[in-house]
Amino acid sequence: MIKDKIPKEEIEKWLEKLEEKISKIKMKDETKQQFLDNLKAYVNDCVYWLEKGDYVKAWEAISFAWGLYEAGEYFEVFEKIHK
């Protein structure tokens, strides 16, 4: 991999993994829904930049989304739902 390029397949792999995880959670405290909304907004940004062919911005967006997801798990703000 070239240092300044990110393969589309790598971004799509992490996007798919995160979308699967997000589909199985909700906020424990509904007054904090904006947290999950922001996480989903970064996922949407990733999809947008993927479609535009800007893989660096797509990678940044999915990285931010993963950071929010992991913070949410760490602070136990999510409730698992069964699908």
Stockholm file with secondary structure:
# STOCKHOLM 1.0

chainA/1-83         MIKDKIPKEEIEKWLEKLEEKISKIKMKDETKQQFLDNLKAYVNDCVYWLEKGDYVKAWEAISFAWGLYEAGEYFEVFEKIHK
#=GR chainA/1-83 SS CCTTCCCHHHHHHHHHHHHHHHTTEEESSGGGHHHHHHHHHHHHHHHHHHHHTCHHHHHHHHHHHHHHHHHHHHTTCEEECCC
#=GC SS_cons        CCTTCCCHHHHHHHHHHHHHHHTTEEESSGGGHHHHHHHHHHHHHHHHHHHHTCHHHHHHHHHHHHHHHHHHHHTTCEEECCC
//
